[in-house]
Amino acid sequence: KSSQEQVSQWRTYVDYRDPHNGVKEIATELDQTKIKIECVIGRGRWCLTVCRGKLISGKTSIPVAVKRLKEGASLIDHTNFLREACTMAQFDHPNIIQLKGVVTKSIPAMIITEFMENGSLDKFLQGKVNELTASRLLEMLRGIASGMNYLSSIKYIHRDLAARNILVSSDLVCKVSDFGLSRTLENDPQATYTTQGGKIALRWTAPECIRFRQFTSASDVWSYGIVMWEVMSYGEKPYWDMSNEVVTEVLEDGYRLPAPENCPVSIHNLMLKCWSYEAKRRPHPIEIIRTLDQFIKQPNLLLDTKSHDASAPLLNPDSPTSLNEVSTLDEWLDMVKLGKYRRSFHTNGINDLESLVHIS
Ligand SMILES: CCOCCCNC(=O)c1c(N)n(-c2ccccc2Cl)c2nc3ccccc3nc12
């Protein structure tokens, strides 16, 4: 189909929402002459560009971000574009990126949102290592938790909560972004294909989603725990350079990310709760908000910061933490993450802690 035919087909799809048909308009149709594009700030797929611009309303203008779908985009691209706009138009929360309106009656089609001066959270933090106070980091986490709680309250499952999908405003308010499921799963550079053919960002995804594609608000809470770790480690990559296969394996063995440097134990404990293997044992977003509010109001609760032990790559909260708490060789092997060498210890006659002590 020519792009003209595609657009007319697509606009048929759009016009059903025309206010003259008596149907409530989902998103505000903006006059494209009121949108001044200033510069390109990002690119999606070949037909998608994101620009910084100004939305003129009367004598004033506000800075906006404009996602543009160029001529020649496929019907699928148009549909996904419209789906993202329709999804965002239904949200109204200070920690969810705000849609200002859409342009659908002229080409290029546009999604216009508020402009988030400090960009994506992961990159923002990477540029501020050790420059933000603990209470500032907690305020940011509290905002994200509030946004997540709002999405959970309207039964919206995000499926790709990650610091790269959080945007930061000029006054450091964090807003959940990147709606439009297929855009999230298709174009997220961190997303890879699972063995069943699905596409997910494995390091941020709960085990039940990887195994059974069971996405719920509780699996969003798992991802939120990873976002907590990203924030407290100033944008470090979760599980560093471990391969996806090893990440899956160690998670199944009960291992979890350790506390980032200078991260209070109580904050790391909250992360560990979000990473409960069983979805029903993870905290509800409202509990996360309450816990963070306590730490923000009473910073003395956070004084239990432990020194960061860089040598312990991952920890297993359910396993013993020191030699005097292990009674068998197998427990010791699990504690020091050498479980996979169990066989070679046995073939070399090391079958118990006694024989282990003699070689150390
Ligand atoms: C370092 C300063 O950076 C400021 C960047 C401000 N960006 C925004 O406000 C954006 C913003 N509001 N969006 C956005 C989010 C959801 C829906 C539509 C849009 Cl345009 C963006 N989508 C993007 C997609 C790819 C690359 C960059 C992008 N930047 C923004």
The ligand as an ORCA input file, in Angstrom:
! r2SCAN-3c Opt
* xyz 0 1
  C      20.286     15.237     29.020
  C      19.047     16.008     28.668
  O      18.153     15.184     27.939
  C      16.834     15.741     27.845
  C      16.006     14.734     27.144
  C      14.549     15.092     27.360
  N      13.759     14.027     26.790
  C      12.445     13.943     27.030
  O      11.841     14.712     27.747
  C      11.757     12.817     26.401
  C      10.397     12.508     26.501
  N       9.482     13.207     27.225
  N      10.162     11.380     25.749
  C       8.901     10.754     25.583
  C       8.489      9.781     26.471
  C       7.261      9.141     26.278
  C       6.470      9.455     25.180
  C       6.906     10.417     24.275
  C       8.122     11.061     24.491
  Cl      8.666     12.230     23.375
  C      11.289     10.945     25.188
  N      11.499      9.883     24.399
  C      12.793      9.665     23.970
  C      13.069      8.557     23.129
  C      14.388      8.339     22.666
  C      15.425      9.207     23.062
  C      15.167     10.318     23.905
  C      13.859     10.567     24.362
  N      13.607     11.647     25.176
  C      12.339     11.833     25.580
*
